[in-house]
Amino acid sequence: MTPRLSFVLSLAFLFACCSSVFAEERITYSGLSEGYWQLWTISPDGTHKQKITSSPFDKREPAWIHNGRGLMFRTNNGEVWMVDLKSGTEARILTNYPVVHNPHYCDATGEIVFVRVVPSPEGGGFIWKTNLEDKYPLVLTREGVLKYQPYFSWQCDKIAFVKADLATASHHIWTMNADGKNQDQATAGEGFFTLPAFSPDQKTLVMTAATNTDDYEIYTLDLTDKTLTRLTQEPGLDTHAKFSPDGESIVFVSNRTGSQQIWSMDKNGRNLKQITSGPEECVAPVWGRVDM
């Protein structure tokens, strides 16, 4: 082996080792512990379970921030906070808004999309967008119809959200550009279609839906031909589905074993695996790639 080839192979080995050390996939979720919903992380294979927060208030709707070095969450009274995973320091953000719902962050642009509920006969909710420092806030939707659960695409150029249809008493998934333009209804028919999330390639949405009964199941929607595919068939609750960073797997919540726990499956609904177990209920998982 020549010295040059040996040097190249050494660099490749070093890069592979560094990649495995400094880039890792983790799932964050909200788990009920000692009377409060706290933030946890766990590896996709169910190992390395770690409790992140312990402060005495509920923490909901976690989202990865700063390339996995921190987490953002919402409290029950509508405040938005973030926690640094290295130091454990918690700090409130978006302090200009007394009540915030459904915040979601995207690292690609450093922006947050969220809902502010506006009192009205229809129960309208405006979707807003800003950044962690609350600079350049922008109202994306204005009509007085209930809208909620906005969720960025992985590239932050699209947003999926839920909008009430008063005529049919249904709730449908819509998509729009990140500036609020080109709003398009993605689902149709009677039912409740909620909790949308994009696949990394933005060709598919995963969601929770109840179409004919009160049984909530996981579905995917092909955004090109609008084909809706049911992935779960279990009686009970299946909800809070999100794609893995490579788009090949889906993490979700199910109570099929008696309590709400985190599960995963292939993107076609096969190879189901229970990830969490134990005394605490677990909800709102988000699969991310973490810079260690």
Protein Blocks (a to p, Z undefined) as FASTA:
>chain_A
ZZklmmmmmmmmmmmmmmmmmpccdddddddeehiacdddddfkopaiacfbfcdcddeh
iadeehhiaccdddfkopacdddfklopacdehklbmbaghiacdfklopacdddddddf
kopacdddddfkopaiacfbfbfcdcehiacdfkopaccdddddfknopacdddddfkop
aiacfbgcedddehiaddfklpaccddddfkbmbdcdddddfklopacdfbfcecjdehi
acdfkopaccdddfklopacdddddfkopaiacfbgcjbdcehiacddddZZ
